[in-house]
């Protein structure tokens, strides 16, 4: 996922999406059940995907998540990386964990790019 992104694009990718574009997902908690999640930024997606425990997993379509990243966020590169995670892992939980690490790396990189602009 190495590519140069200018600070304006980094700000755009990190912004909060319009309310109509919020990604609705769920987190499955054992034993309390399913809890809805409303994701409106790439950083919120990263925290949503973060591995918590074997009793707590994200409930989201990986393809739907990749489409949201591409269409609502505008980050085609990360969307492709998320799709690769889906294709490389037969296990849904492993695919989500791989998508988390890709998203975490992307958010970290985008934040660095925005900091370059503020200096």
N, C-alpha and C positions, 0 to 999 in steps of 0.2 A: 504494500500500500504506500510505496514511496512515490510522492509526487509533490511538487511545489504548489502551495496554496497561498494566495495573497491574503493579507489580513481582512480585507472586505469580504471575501468568500468565507473565511473562517468565522467571522462574526455572523454571517448569514446562516451557516450550518449550525451554529450554536444557539441561534435565536429560539424564542418560544413561537411555536406555530399558531396559526389562527385557530380559534375554538372549533371551527368546523373540521379541522384537520387533526384533532387530537386522536392518538392511538388508544383505543380501549382494549385492555388486556386483563388478565386475572392472575392472581398469585394463589397457588394451592398450598394451604397450610394444613398440616396434620397436627392435631385433631380438629381444629376449629373450622375448617372448610375453605371455601373459595372466597377471595376478596377481590373486588374490582380495583383496577388501577387505571388512572388516566395519565397518559404520557404525552407531554407537550414539548419536550426538548430532547436533544441527543444525550445530554447528561442524565436526564431522568431515565431514558432507555438503558443507559449503562448501569445505573443503580438497580433498575428493575431486573436486569439479567444477572447481576452479581450472584455467584453461588453463595447460598446461605447455609443450608444443611440438607441432609437427605430427607427431611420432613417438610421442605419448603422449596417448591419449584415454580418457575414461571409458566403461565398458561397462555401461550400466544402462538399463532401460526408463524413459522419462520419465514415462509414466503410472504405472508401478509406484512410482517415486520420489515423485510427487505423492500417491499413495495412502498411502505410508509417512508422509509429512509430515503428512497429514491424520489418519490413524488412530493411528499410534504416537506421533508428536510432539504432535498435537492442534492444529496450526496450520492452520486452514482457509483463512485469507487467503493464506498463502504457497503452499499447495497449489494454489489457484486461479491464482496468478501463474505457477507452474511450468507448469500446463496451458496458460496463454496463450502461454508461450514455445514450447511444442510446436506450437501452432496457428499461430503467427506465422512459424515458420521451417521451411522444407522440409528443410533440411540438419540432420542430427542433431547434428553438432559445433556448429553455430551455436546450436541450441536449448539444448544443454548449457551453452554459454558464457553465453547469456542467463539461464539458470536459476542459474548461478553468481553473476552480478551481483545478481540478485534475492535470493538466499540470503545473500550477503555483506551487503547492505543490511539485511536482516532481522536477522541476527545482531548487527550493529553496533547497531541500534536496541534490540534486546532487552538487550544488555549495558549500554547507557546507562540503560535503565529499571531494571535491577537495581542499578546504582550509585546511582541516586536514592534507593533504599530504604536503602542502607548509610550515607548521610550523616546 
